[in-house]
Amino acid sequence: MTAKPHPCTDFGATSVRFQVTPGGSTDFTCDSYHGETMSFTAGYYSVQVIVFGTFGKVLDTIEFPQTYAYGPTNLGEPLRFRIR
C-alpha cells in the first residue's frame, strides 16, 4: 500500500532546490509544485533535488547521478520526499 502524499507545507518544508552539476542551482517555493531551471547545454549531469525546512534545514535529498538532460527533462513525477 502506497502512502498518501501530503503537501510539503504539512511537514514544515519551505523550498526545493534543483542542484545541477556542473551548472548551478535554482530554488522554488515549496507551494509552487513545479518550476523551470536555468538553461544549459544538453548532456549528462548529476542532479540533486533538495527540500529545505525552516531556517534552511535539509529535510531530504533525492539524487539523479549521470542524468541526460535535453529540453524538458522528466525526473519522475511526482517526486516524493521522505520527511521524518
ROBA-122412 format. One record per atom (N, C-alpha, C): x, y, z. Coordinates in pm, 1 decimal. Layout:
% ROBA-122412
<rec X="X" Y="Y" Z="Z"/>
...
This chain:
% ROBA-122412
<rec X="84.1" Y="-117.9" Z="0.0"/>
<rec X="0.0" Y="0.0" Z="0.0"/>
<rec X="88.4" Y="123.9" Z="0.0"/>
<rec X="61.1" Y="215.8" Z="-90.5"/>
<rec X="138.7" Y="338.3" Z="-101.6"/>
<rec X="79.7" Y="445.1" Z="-10.0"/>
<rec X="168.0" Y="512.8" Z="60.8"/>
<rec X="121.9" Y="619.0" Z="149.8"/>
<rec X="68.9" Y="735.7" Z="67.5"/>
<rec X="-35.7" Y="798.3" Z="117.4"/>
<rec X="-94.0" Y="913.3" Z="50.3"/>
<rec X="1.3" Y="1031.9" Z="61.1"/>
<rec X="30.9" Y="1099.1" Z="-50.9"/>
<rec X="120.5" Y="1214.8" Z="-44.2"/>
<rec X="53.3" Y="1332.3" Z="27.2"/>
<rec X="132.8" Y="1412.1" Z="92.6"/>
<rec X="84.5" Y="1530.5" Z="161.6"/>
<rec X="155.8" Y="1652.3" Z="105.0"/>
<rec X="91.5" Y="1767.1" Z="107.9"/>
<rec X="162.2" Y="1888.8" Z="66.9"/>
<rec X="285.1" Y="1909.3" Z="154.3"/>
<rec X="392.0" Y="1956.6" Z="95.2"/>
<rec X="517.1" Y="1970.4" Z="170.1"/>
<rec X="503.7" Y="2064.5" Z="289.1"/>
<rec X="413.3" Y="2160.3" Z="279.9"/>
<rec X="396.9" Y="2251.8" Z="392.5"/>
<rec X="344.4" Y="2182.0" Z="517.1"/>
<rec X="279.5" Y="2064.5" Z="501.6"/>
<rec X="234.1" Y="1987.8" Z="617.6"/>
<rec X="350.7" Y="1942.4" Z="704.4"/>
<rec X="471.6" Y="1939.1" Z="646.3"/>
<rec X="589.7" Y="1889.8" Z="717.6"/>
<rec X="692.2" Y="1999.3" Z="743.8"/>
<rec X="653.6" Y="2123.3" Z="728.4"/>
<rec X="743.6" Y="2234.0" Z="755.7"/>
<rec X="843.1" Y="2262.3" Z="645.1"/>
<rec X="821.6" Y="2206.0" Z="525.8"/>
<rec X="910.6" Y="2232.4" Z="412.9"/>
<rec X="879.4" Y="2370.5" Z="355.9"/>
<rec X="983.3" Y="2443.2" Z="319.7"/>
<rec X="964.3" Y="2579.9" Z="270.2"/>
<rec X="1010.0" Y="2599.1" Z="126.3"/>
<rec X="1113.4" Y="2524.7" Z="82.9"/>
<rec X="1163.4" Y="2542.2" Z="-53.3"/>
<rec X="1226.8" Y="2414.0" Z="-105.0"/>
<rec X="1239.4" Y="2409.1" Z="-237.5"/>
<rec X="1301.0" Y="2296.3" Z="-306.2"/>
<rec X="1410.4" Y="2352.4" Z="-397.1"/>
<rec X="1527.2" Y="2288.8" Z="-394.3"/>
<rec X="1640.5" Y="2331.6" Z="-477.6"/>
<rec X="1675.2" Y="2222.8" Z="-578.0"/>
<rec X="1691.7" Y="2261.2" Z="-703.3"/>
<rec X="1746.4" Y="2174.0" Z="-806.1"/>
<rec X="1892.1" Y="2214.3" Z="-824.6"/>
<rec X="1982.7" Y="2125.3" Z="-787.4"/>
<rec X="2127.3" Y="2149.1" Z="-798.7"/>
<rec X="2177.4" Y="2066.9" Z="-916.3"/>
<rec X="2224.5" Y="2133.3" Z="-1021.4"/>
<rec X="2273.1" Y="2066.9" Z="-1142.3"/>
<rec X="2423.7" Y="2085.2" Z="-1148.0"/>
<rec X="2498.9" Y="1971.9" Z="-1153.4"/>
<rec X="2644.9" Y="1977.4" Z="-1151.4"/>
<rec X="2701.4" Y="1910.2" Z="-1275.6"/>
<rec X="2787.6" Y="1976.4" Z="-1353.6"/>
<rec X="2820.3" Y="2118.1" Z="-1339.6"/>
<rec X="2705.2" Y="2202.6" Z="-1392.6"/>
<rec X="2690.9" Y="2319.5" Z="-1343.0"/>
<rec X="2582.0" Y="2406.2" Z="-1388.1"/>
<rec X="2548.8" Y="2510.6" Z="-1285.3"/>
<rec X="2456.6" Y="2481.0" Z="-1198.8"/>
<rec X="2415.2" Y="2576.0" Z="-1097.5"/>
<rec X="2295.4" Y="2523.3" Z="-1023.2"/>
<rec X="2228.4" Y="2612.2" Z="-953.3"/>
<rec X="2110.7" Y="2568.8" Z="-877.6"/>
<rec X="1998.0" Y="2669.0" Z="-895.9"/>
<rec X="1876.5" Y="2619.6" Z="-877.9"/>
<rec X="1756.5" Y="2701.9" Z="-885.0"/>
<rec X="1667.3" Y="2661.3" Z="-768.7"/>
<rec X="1616.6" Y="2759.8" Z="-694.4"/>
<rec X="1529.0" Y="2734.0" Z="-581.4"/>
<rec X="1385.1" Y="2772.1" Z="-616.9"/>
<rec X="1289.8" Y="2695.3" Z="-560.3"/>
<rec X="1147.6" Y="2721.1" Z="-578.1"/>
<rec X="1082.0" Y="2717.4" Z="-442.0"/>
<rec X="974.9" Y="2793.6" Z="-424.8"/>
<rec X="899.5" Y="2782.4" Z="-301.3"/>
<rec X="828.2" Y="2648.3" Z="-300.5"/>
<rec X="810.5" Y="2593.9" Z="-185.5"/>
<rec X="751.7" Y="2460.5" Z="-171.9"/>
<rec X="611.4" Y="2453.5" Z="-231.5"/>
<rec X="534.3" Y="2557.6" Z="-216.9"/>
<rec X="395.8" Y="2552.0" Z="-261.6"/>
<rec X="374.8" Y="2583.4" Z="-409.8"/>
<rec X="483.2" Y="2599.7" Z="-487.0"/>
<rec X="467.3" Y="2624.3" Z="-630.8"/>
<rec X="439.1" Y="2495.3" Z="-707.9"/>
<rec X="481.9" Y="2380.2" Z="-655.3"/>
<rec X="457.1" Y="2247.5" Z="-711.7"/>
<rec X="517.3" Y="2224.3" Z="-849.8"/>
<rec X="591.9" Y="2316.0" Z="-903.0"/>
<rec X="660.1" Y="2297.9" Z="-1031.0"/>
<rec X="762.3" Y="2410.4" Z="-1047.0"/>
<rec X="847.4" Y="2397.1" Z="-1145.2"/>
<rec X="944.8" Y="2502.1" Z="-1169.8"/>
<rec X="1025.7" Y="2474.8" Z="-1293.7"/>
<rec X="1100.3" Y="2574.5" Z="-1333.6"/>
<rec X="1185.4" Y="2564.1" Z="-1451.3"/>
<rec X="1325.1" Y="2611.2" Z="-1411.6"/>
<rec X="1424.4" Y="2528.3" Z="-1439.9"/>
<rec X="1561.6" Y="2562.5" Z="-1403.4"/>
<rec X="1623.0" Y="2654.4" Z="-1507.5"/>
<rec X="1744.6" Y="2696.5" Z="-1482.0"/>
<rec X="1820.0" Y="2774.6" Z="-1578.3"/>
<rec X="1848.4" Y="2686.6" Z="-1700.3"/>
<rec X="1880.5" Y="2747.6" Z="-1811.0"/>
<rec X="1911.9" Y="2668.4" Z="-1930.9"/>
<rec X="2059.4" Y="2629.5" Z="-1929.9"/>
<rec X="2088.9" Y="2514.4" Z="-1989.8"/>
<rec X="2226.2" Y="2467.1" Z="-2001.8"/>
<rec X="2234.8" Y="2374.6" Z="-2121.2"/>
<rec X="2354.3" Y="2348.8" Z="-2167.9"/>
<rec X="2378.3" Y="2265.2" Z="-2283.9"/>
<rec X="2333.8" Y="2121.1" Z="-2257.4"/>
<rec X="2275.3" Y="2057.0" Z="-2358.7"/>
<rec X="2233.8" Y="1917.3" Z="-2344.5"/>
<rec X="2354.6" Y="1831.6" Z="-2308.7"/>
<rec X="2333.9" Y="1734.1" Z="-2223.0"/>
<rec X="2441.9" Y="1644.7" Z="-2182.6"/>
<rec X="2408.2" Y="1572.2" Z="-2054.4"/>
<rec X="2508.7" Y="1507.8" Z="-1997.6"/>
<rec X="2492.3" Y="1432.2" Z="-1873.1"/>
<rec X="2528.5" Y="1519.9" Z="-1754.0"/>
<rec X="2443.1" Y="1517.2" Z="-1654.4"/>
<rec X="2461.5" Y="1598.1" Z="-1534.5"/>
<rec X="2425.1" Y="1516.2" Z="-1411.6"/>
<rec X="2485.6" Y="1551.8" Z="-1300.1"/>
<rec X="2441.7" Y="1499.7" Z="-1171.7"/>
<rec X="2341.0" Y="1599.8" Z="-1117.9"/>
<rec X="2224.5" Y="1551.0" Z="-1078.8"/>
<rec X="2117.3" Y="1638.6" Z="-1031.4"/>
<rec X="2079.6" Y="1596.8" Z="-889.9"/>
<rec X="2070.8" Y="1694.1" Z="-802.9"/>
<rec X="2020.0" Y="1672.5" Z="-667.5"/>
<rec X="1896.1" Y="1758.9" Z="-651.0"/>
<rec X="1792.7" Y="1702.3" Z="-591.4"/>
<rec X="1673.8" Y="1778.6" Z="-556.3"/>
<rec X="1668.4" Y="1777.2" Z="-404.3"/>
<rec X="1675.5" Y="1895.2" Z="-345.9"/>
<rec X="1687.0" Y="1908.4" Z="-200.6"/>
<rec X="1566.2" Y="1985.4" Z="-148.5"/>
<rec X="1501.2" Y="1932.5" Z="-45.0"/>
<rec X="1390.3" Y="2003.8" Z="17.0"/>
<rec X="1439.2" Y="2062.1" Z="150.0"/>
<rec X="1409.6" Y="2189.6" Z="170.0"/>
<rec X="1453.6" Y="2262.2" Z="288.4"/>
<rec X="1335.0" Y="2296.7" Z="377.1"/>
<rec X="1360.9" Y="2300.0" Z="505.9"/>
<rec X="1261.9" Y="2341.9" Z="604.0"/>
<rec X="1298.3" Y="2477.6" Z="660.8"/>
<rec X="1234.9" Y="2509.6" Z="769.4"/>
<rec X="1259.2" Y="2635.4" Z="838.2"/>
<rec X="1406.7" Y="2652.9" Z="872.0"/>
<rec X="1457.9" Y="2772.2" Z="856.1"/>
<rec X="1596.1" Y="2808.4" Z="885.3"/>
<rec X="1697.3" Y="2733.8" Z="798.9"/>
<rec X="1654.6" Y="2685.3" Z="680.6"/>
<rec X="1746.7" Y="2621.2" Z="587.6"/>
<rec X="1784.1" Y="2478.1" Z="620.5"/>
<rec X="1712.8" Y="2415.6" Z="712.5"/>
<rec X="1741.6" Y="2276.7" Z="748.5"/>
<rec X="1708.7" Y="2184.7" Z="630.7"/>
<rec X="1803.8" Y="2096.9" Z="593.6"/>
<rec X="1780.7" Y="1999.6" Z="486.8"/>
<rec X="1692.1" Y="1888.0" Z="542.1"/>
<rec X="1575.5" Y="1868.0" Z="477.4"/>
<rec X="1482.0" Y="1764.8" Z="522.1"/>
<rec X="1499.4" Y="1634.7" Z="444.2"/>
<rec X="1535.6" Y="1643.3" Z="316.3"/>
<rec X="1559.2" Y="1523.5" Z="235.7"/>
<rec X="1626.5" Y="1563.7" Z="105.4"/>
<rec X="1694.0" Y="1466.2" Z="45.3"/>
<rec X="1762.8" Y="1486.6" Z="-82.7"/>
<rec X="1736.7" Y="1365.6" Z="-171.6"/>
<rec X="1708.3" Y="1392.2" Z="-297.9"/>
<rec X="1696.5" Y="1286.8" Z="-398.1"/>
<rec X="1805.5" Y="1311.5" Z="-501.5"/>
<rec X="1881.5" Y="1207.5" Z="-535.9"/>
<rec X="1992.0" Y="1223.1" Z="-630.5"/>
<rec X="1964.8" Y="1148.4" Z="-759.9"/>
<rec X="2002.8" Y="1211.3" Z="-870.5"/>
<rec X="1993.1" Y="1153.9" Z="-1004.3"/>
<rec X="2131.7" Y="1164.0" Z="-1068.5"/>
<rec X="2220.8" Y="1066.9" Z="-1043.4"/>
<rec X="2356.3" Y="1074.7" Z="-1099.1"/>
<rec X="2355.8" Y="1048.2" Z="-1248.9"/>
<rec X="2440.7" Y="1118.8" Z="-1319.2"/>
<rec X="2460.1" Y="1099.6" Z="-1463.7"/>
<rec X="2327.9" Y="1092.4" Z="-1540.4"/>
<rec X="2247.3" Y="1196.6" Z="-1525.9"/>
<rec X="2118.5" Y="1207.2" Z="-1592.7"/>
<rec X="2135.5" Y="1286.9" Z="-1721.3"/>
<rec X="2081.4" Y="1233.5" Z="-1831.6"/>
<rec X="2089.2" Y="1305.9" Z="-1959.1"/>
<rec X="1978.0" Y="1409.3" Z="-1963.0"/>
<rec X="2014.5" Y="1534.2" Z="-1982.9"/>
<rec X="1918.3" Y="1643.5" Z="-1986.9"/>
<rec X="1918.7" Y="1707.3" Z="-2125.2"/>
<rec X="1800.6" Y="1718.5" Z="-2182.8"/>
<rec X="1784.0" Y="1785.6" Z="-2311.1"/>
<rec X="1639.8" Y="1835.0" Z="-2317.7"/>
<rec X="1621.5" Y="1964.8" Z="-2323.6"/>
<rec X="1486.2" Y="2019.3" Z="-2323.4"/>
<rec X="1416.7" Y="1986.3" Z="-2192.6"/>
<rec X="1284.3" Y="1977.6" Z="-2193.5"/>
<rec X="1213.7" Y="1939.7" Z="-2071.1"/>
<rec X="1253.2" Y="1797.5" Z="-2031.1"/>
<rec X="1314.1" Y="1782.3" Z="-1916.5"/>
<rec X="1363.9" Y="1652.5" Z="-1871.7"/>
<rec X="1280.8" Y="1603.8" Z="-1754.1"/>
<rec X="1220.0" Y="1488.3" Z="-1768.7"/>
<rec X="1134.8" Y="1432.3" Z="-1664.5"/>
<rec X="1220.1" Y="1351.3" Z="-1567.4"/>
<rec X="1224.5" Y="1393.9" Z="-1441.6"/>
<rec X="1298.0" Y="1320.0" Z="-1338.8"/>
<rec X="1208.7" Y="1220.6" Z="-1266.5"/>
<rec X="1086.1" Y="1208.0" Z="-1310.9"/>
<rec X="990.1" Y="1119.8" Z="-1244.8"/>
<rec X="883.3" Y="1203.8" Z="-1177.8"/>
<rec X="760.5" Y="1171.2" Z="-1202.5"/>
<rec X="653.0" Y="1251.8" Z="-1147.2"/>
<rec X="564.1" Y="1168.5" Z="-1060.0"/>
<rec X="518.1" Y="1218.9" Z="-950.4"/>
<rec X="578.2" Y="1331.8" Z="-881.0"/>
<rec X="699.1" Y="1287.7" Z="-800.9"/>
<rec X="786.8" Y="1381.8" Z="-767.1"/>
<rec X="898.9" Y="1348.5" Z="-678.7"/>
<rec X="844.2" Y="1336.3" Z="-537.3"/>
<rec X="881.0" Y="1230.3" Z="-469.7"/>
<rec X="832.0" Y="1206.6" Z="-334.0"/>
<rec X="949.5" Y="1209.0" Z="-237.1"/>
<rec X="938.1" Y="1294.5" Z="-137.7"/>
<rec X="1041.2" Y="1306.6" Z="-35.4"/>
<rec X="1000.0" Y="1230.5" Z="89.2"/>
<rec X="1098.9" Y="1176.1" Z="158.2"/>
<rec X="1074.8" Y="1108.2" Z="285.4"/>
<rec X="1115.1" Y="1202.0" Z="397.5"/>
<rec X="1018.2" Y="1264.3" Z="456.8"/>
<rec X="1043.5" Y="1360.0" Z="564.6"/>
<rec X="995.5" Y="1296.8" Z="693.7"/>
<rec X="1087.8" Y="1288.6" Z="787.8"/>
<rec X="1055.2" Y="1223.6" Z="915.5"/>
<rec X="1055.0" Y="1323.7" Z="1026.9"/>
